[in-house]
C-alpha cells in the first residue's frame, strides 16, 4: 500500500513464455538452490502449463527477477519493463557470429546484446531504477558504384566497412508523496548513451577485378555521446484527473577523427554539439472506468544520425557537421476506450495531432548509393490516427489501424548553388497521405490459427518537387499455423502467402535519386512454410 517496505530473502526467477493467448511470466522458486537440470525440467513443466492455459496465480507470483528474450524476433537491444514488484529484468537479444577487429585482423566472435533494468526500493516512498544495455554491429556493403565515379581524390570508394559498438544506461530516482492531499510522484534521472563507430571505405575493384575490396579510400573513428538529465512529475489533483509534466536537457555530441589523409583529400576531422530544453505537458481525464481522453503538448529535437551526416554534399570528405537538428513542437488530442460487454471485448483509440518543425532534415542528393542531407526550413505535419483490436468471439479477432497525414513544407528552399528550388506548400518527399491495415484471425480448434491481413498505402512523393509519385497499392496476405504439445515435445507448423494476388507495385522509394531511378520494386507473390519440433529437457 506504499507505507511499508518488505525485505524478501529468496531468489524466485521468472521467465517470459510466449503462448497463443499472449505473454506470461511463470516463476521458478528458490532457483539458487537448484541445479541446471532441475531448473530445465521446471521450465519445461511451467512452459507446458502456460501453453495449455493451466497456470495458476501461484505459478506467476512471488518473483523477484525476470528474464525475457527478443531472440525469436531479432533486433539488437530493447528496454525491458520490470514486472512489479520485482527488482529487475534481464533482456536477451539474438546471439550472432560477427567479425571483431583484434588489432590485426577481423576474427569471428559470438556476440549477445544484453539489456538490464534494475529497480531498488530505498524505502516505501523512494526507489532507484537502473537500465543498462550494450551491443555490437558490423556491416560490410559492396555497392555498384562505377569505377570512374571513384576516381576523384575525395571519393570514399564503393565498399563500406562499418563496425559499431554501442551502449548506455538510464538511472532514475522515483519519489511518491502527496500534494494538496492528492497523489503526487516525481522522477529525476540521467540517460547516457555512447556509440563508437569505425568506418572504412575501399574501392570496389582491384586491378581489373570488379566487386572486390580494393585500396583504402576512407578511414575514420566517429563517436556520438549524450548525457541527458530529465525530470518528470505526475499529479492526480482531482478524482479522474491527472496532470503530467516533464523537462529534459538534450545534450548530444558528435566527434570524428579522420585517419585517411591523402593529396586532394584533406583532414576531415571535426566535432559538433547539439543542446536543447525539451518540455512536455499532458492532461488526462478518466470519463469512466473504460474511457479516457487526453491532451498533450511538447517540444522535440531530432539530431542527425550517423547515416545522415556520413557524407557531405559535393563529394567532400568528412562528416556533414553543417547539418542542424530538426526542432519540433507537437500537440495531440486523443480518446481511448476499452470494451468489455458480453457480445464484444477489446479496445480502440483515436487521436488528432499537429507538429510544426524547424530545420527539417530532408534528403539533398541520392547518387551512387550514397545519400546526403540538408535542412529545409519549416514544415508542418497534421492528421489523425485510429486503431482497434476487437475480440468478436472466442474464435474471432479483428484488428485495424488507419493514419491520415498531411505533411507539407511551410518554407521553400534551394540547394547550395541557389538552384533546384522547391516552393512552399509541397508535400514532404517520402510521405504518404494515408496508410491502413486490417487483420482477421480465426482459431477454429485448439492449436489452429488462420489469418488474413490487408495492407494499403496511398501514393508517395518521390522527389521534393512532387513531380514523381509512387502509385498507391493494397496487398493481401494469408497465414495459417498449428501447435501441438505431447508431453515434453512440441510441434509448431506454419505457412504464409504474401501478396496473394501477385501484384506489381513499388515497395519503397529512393528520395531525389540522382539518376531518376526512384522506385524499388516489391516482391511478387511469396510463400513460406515451416515445421518445428522441440523437446524440453
Helices and strands as residue ranges (DSSP letters): E 13-19, E 22-28, G 31-33, H 36-51, G 57-59, E 65-69, E 88-92, E 96-101, E 106-111, E 114-121, E 126-142, G 148-150, E 159-179, E 182-202, E 205-206, E 209-210, E 216-238, E 241-258, E 270-286, E 291-302, H 306-309, G 313-315, E 326-340, E 345-358, E 361-367, E 370-375, E 379-391, E 396-409, E 434-442, E 448-457, E 460-461, E 469-470, E 473-486, E 489-498, E 506-509, E 519-521, E 526-535
